Amino acid sequence: MYEMQSFHAVGFIPVILWWLAVSIPFAIGAWFVAGRMGPSRALWVILTLVPFVNFLFYIYATFAVLL
């Protein structure tokens, strides 16, 4: 009936470009917020760019800034 599309049918490059376009503004925001959370701003920016880790970072950053 319907054939399953492979991962390559979608195209890997457009997915990566979309992910970077969405993640870079959050990384820039993390640079400014990281001053309140610890000494290493670069570490927080890198953690923001790692998939799945960035969701945990957003939760931690929200509580660190608000509390």
Buried (B, 14 or more C-beta within 10 A) or exposed (E): EEEEEEEEEEEEEEEEEEEEEEBEEBBEBBBEBBEEBEEEBEEBBEBBBEEEEBEEBBEEBEEBEEE
